Amino acid sequence: MPKDGRIRSTSVVFPLLLIGVGTLLLLWRWYPYFDPWPVLWKYWPLLLILIGLGMFWDRTQRIHDPEGAPVVPIGSTIGTLLFLFIIGYLLYHNRAFERRDWMNDSVTASSSHGHSTQAVDLKGAKAARVVVHMPSGLLSIDGGAGQLMNADFYQGSGWYAPSVDYHVENSFGTLVIEQHSRSEFVGHSDNTWKLRLSNEVPIELEIDLGAGQSELNLSKIDLTRLQLNVGAGKADVDLTGERSKDLQAQIHGGVGEAIVRLPRKIGVVATAHGGLGSIDVHGLKEEGGQYVNAAYGKSPNTLHLNVEGGIGHISLEEE
């Protein structure tokens, strides 16, 4: 206690936010279709506004009555509780608990705003590097393209059409896809990319997805390297299928869930760090801090996987 005998005020904002985050994670584990990330990504600035207003009110009260300041700052506490209530209300009314076909729903909603297609020819490239920078949205990648890439882009009024740049140097192609938003805050359902890549040439794939969901079926693509960064949301990555060479894969997730499907006949050695989240492993065994499958050390090629998650869930599943 201070020398003047007064009890200093103690903020409960952080404990309340911890309770809120913990509740979201529990709901996420209990309800398999619970998807809070679009609402959080769109409305999180409300937290700063409401807490700021509460702190301003607390400061005003302390100036007018320094001796009567409460132990717990009332304004910032009310602001935090109000934010949690608003988020809960928005989650309920945005059908966050309902199962939805997010890719088809988003295409239907976005097609009225903007739709474009893009085809990229190999132009003599014997191998390629594909870089995808998507600020927010729904991303689908599959194989089977007749060219290096065939793409469908659907975007709402809050997004500019994605830019596609491709060049070839020494028989190696580099494809970069990126996008800018027209406004600072847009929902992920306004933006959908459906990409198909070639199965005929080795590909290095780099993906940066700020927030949203990604469904990556990479089983048939001749993938040699994968770098996936997801800020917030869910990533479903299929790395099954035959491999003609080793594959180096790194997956980094901030807040959300990463489901990685792994081959049975190809050797797999994986490291996974969940941060504040959890890790589930199916079909692999732990050896010296790593997870390996039965084919590891026996098959001619190996999948080397490193998965890191901040707050969320990581699942490694053998086919």
PyMOL commands that set and color helices and strands:
alter all, ss='L'
color gray80, all
select helices_A, chain A and resi 13-30+37-43+45-64+66-68+74-93+102-110+188-190
alter helices_A, ss='H'
color red, helices_A
select strands_A, chain A and resi 115-120+127-145+149-155+163-169+172-178+191-198+203-217+223-238+247-262+267-273+278-282+285-287+290-292+302-318
alter strands_A, ss='S'
color yellow, strands_A
deselect
rebuild
show_as cartoon
